[in-house]
Amino acid sequence: MEKSIKPFFNWRTHVLLIIAAPALILILGECDDMFRLVITKAAGFLLAYIACMLGSYWHRHGKLNELNEVTEED
């Protein structure tokens, strides 16, 4: 039980969620205007790229070990 709650105490997971949630909303959203559509999709993919790069950086430096513990099988 404690093993599954531990990642939520890491502030880095909160940062990744705060960046990834708007990215998902922007990517999945629809617009009538083509210019607005391109801008929102570009912003969404940029935010998703930032979240991926930040997550991989923290993973390489061992800052997200709690997530690895949850995903590993016993």
C-alpha positions as CSV (number, residue, x, y, z in Angstrom):
1,M,0.0,0.0,0.0
2,E,2.7,2.4,1.0
3,K,4.6,1.5,-2.2
4,S,1.7,2.7,-4.4
5,I,1.3,6.0,-2.5
6,K,4.9,7.0,-2.4
7,P,5.2,8.5,-5.9
8,F,2.5,11.1,-5.0
9,F,4.8,12.6,-2.4
10,N,7.4,13.4,-5.0
11,W,6.9,17.0,-6.3
12,R,8.4,16.0,-9.7
13,T,5.4,13.8,-10.5
14,H,3.1,16.8,-9.8
15,V,5.1,19.0,-12.2
16,L,4.9,16.4,-14.9
17,L,1.1,16.2,-14.4
18,I,0.7,19.9,-14.4
19,I,2.5,20.1,-17.8
20,A,1.0,17.0,-19.3
21,A,-2.7,17.7,-18.6
22,P,-2.9,21.0,-20.6
23,A,-0.9,19.4,-23.3
24,L,-3.4,16.6,-23.6
25,I,-6.3,19.0,-23.6
26,L,-4.7,21.2,-26.3
27,I,-3.9,18.2,-28.5
28,L,-7.3,16.7,-28.2
29,G,-9.2,20.0,-28.6
30,E,-11.0,21.1,-31.7
31,C,-11.2,24.5,-33.3
32,D,-13.2,26.0,-36.2
33,D,-10.5,28.4,-37.3
34,M,-7.5,26.7,-39.0
35,F,-5.0,29.2,-37.6
36,R,-6.2,28.6,-34.1
37,L,-6.1,24.9,-34.7
38,V,-2.5,25.0,-35.7
39,I,-1.5,27.2,-32.8
40,T,-3.2,25.0,-30.2
41,K,-1.8,21.8,-31.6
42,A,1.7,23.2,-31.8
43,A,1.4,24.5,-28.2
44,G,0.1,21.1,-27.1
45,F,2.9,19.2,-28.7
46,L,5.5,21.6,-27.3
47,L,4.1,21.1,-23.8
48,A,4.1,17.3,-24.3
49,Y,7.7,17.4,-25.6
50,I,8.8,19.5,-22.6
51,A,7.1,17.0,-20.2
52,C,8.8,14.1,-22.0
53,M,12.2,15.7,-21.9
54,L,11.9,16.7,-18.3
55,G,10.7,13.3,-17.3
56,S,13.5,11.5,-19.1
57,Y,16.0,13.9,-17.5
58,W,14.8,13.3,-14.0
59,H,14.6,9.5,-14.7
60,R,18.3,9.5,-15.9
61,H,19.4,11.3,-12.7
62,G,17.4,8.9,-10.5
63,K,14.8,11.5,-9.3
64,L,11.8,9.4,-10.2
65,N,12.7,6.1,-8.5
66,E,9.4,5.9,-6.8
67,L,7.7,5.4,-10.2
68,N,10.1,2.6,-11.1
69,E,9.3,0.8,-7.8
70,V,5.6,0.9,-8.6
71,T,6.0,-0.4,-12.1
72,E,8.5,-3.2,-11.3
73,E,7.0,-6.7,-10.8
74,D,7.7,-8.6,-7.6
